[in-house]
Amino acid sequence: MSNLPAHKFKIGLITATIWENEGFYSVDIARSYKAGDGNWKSASTFGHNDLLNVAKCAERAETWVARKTATGSE
């Protein structure tokens, strides 16, 4: 297993990261934000304005995983 993600989708501040482990895929969805100290951080909570981008990232991730598992390619 690689420590690198299999694929990423980013829309605005929302990122869907796809991880592969022996043919099984999992998806992590996170929102980036700039903290008070000026550093970028991520959160797994979303505001109303984030939800459309969350849905779009999830749909793109699902399509990517479905294609990878259907073709059996790695």
Contacts in CASP RR format, 6 or more apart in sequence:
PFRMAT RR
TARGET T0000
AUTHOR 0000-0000-0000
METHOD contacts of the structure
MODEL  1
MSNLPAHKFKIGLITATIWENEGFYSVDIARSYKAGDGNWKSASTFGHND
LLNVAKCAERAETWVARKTATGSE
1 20 0 8 1.000
1 21 0 8 1.000
1 22 0 8 1.000
2 20 0 8 1.000
5 17 0 8 1.000
5 18 0 8 1.000
5 19 0 8 1.000
6 18 0 8 1.000
6 19 0 8 1.000
6 20 0 8 1.000
6 25 0 8 1.000
6 68 0 8 1.000
7 17 0 8 1.000
7 18 0 8 1.000
7 61 0 8 1.000
7 64 0 8 1.000
8 15 0 8 1.000
8 16 0 8 1.000
8 17 0 8 1.000
8 18 0 8 1.000
9 15 0 8 1.000
9 16 0 8 1.000
9 57 0 8 1.000
9 60 0 8 1.000
9 61 0 8 1.000
9 64 0 8 1.000
10 16 0 8 1.000
10 57 0 8 1.000
11 53 0 8 1.000
11 56 0 8 1.000
11 57 0 8 1.000
12 53 0 8 1.000
13 31 0 8 1.000
13 32 0 8 1.000
13 33 0 8 1.000
13 50 0 8 1.000
13 53 0 8 1.000
14 29 0 8 1.000
14 30 0 8 1.000
14 31 0 8 1.000
14 32 0 8 1.000
14 46 0 8 1.000
14 50 0 8 1.000
14 53 0 8 1.000
14 54 0 8 1.000
14 57 0 8 1.000
15 29 0 8 1.000
15 30 0 8 1.000
15 32 0 8 1.000
15 42 0 8 1.000
15 57 0 8 1.000
16 27 0 8 1.000
16 28 0 8 1.000
16 29 0 8 1.000
16 57 0 8 1.000
16 58 0 8 1.000
16 60 0 8 1.000
16 61 0 8 1.000
17 27 0 8 1.000
17 28 0 8 1.000
17 29 0 8 1.000
17 30 0 8 1.000
18 25 0 8 1.000
18 26 0 8 1.000
18 27 0 8 1.000
18 61 0 8 1.000
18 64 0 8 1.000
18 65 0 8 1.000
19 25 0 8 1.000
19 26 0 8 1.000
19 27 0 8 1.000
19 28 0 8 1.000
20 74 0 8 1.000
23 69 0 8 1.000
23 74 0 8 1.000
25 65 0 8 1.000
25 68 0 8 1.000
25 69 0 8 1.000
27 58 0 8 1.000
27 61 0 8 1.000
27 62 0 8 1.000
27 65 0 8 1.000
29 44 0 8 1.000
29 54 0 8 1.000
29 57 0 8 1.000
29 58 0 8 1.000
29 61 0 8 1.000
30 42 0 8 1.000
30 43 0 8 1.000
30 44 0 8 1.000
31 42 0 8 1.000
31 43 0 8 1.000
31 44 0 8 1.000
31 45 0 8 1.000
31 46 0 8 1.000
31 47 0 8 1.000
31 50 0 8 1.000
32 40 0 8 1.000
32 41 0 8 1.000
32 42 0 8 1.000
33 40 0 8 1.000
33 41 0 8 1.000
33 42 0 8 1.000
33 43 0 8 1.000
34 40 0 8 1.000
34 41 0 8 1.000
35 41 0 8 1.000
46 54 0 8 1.000
68 74 0 8 1.000
END
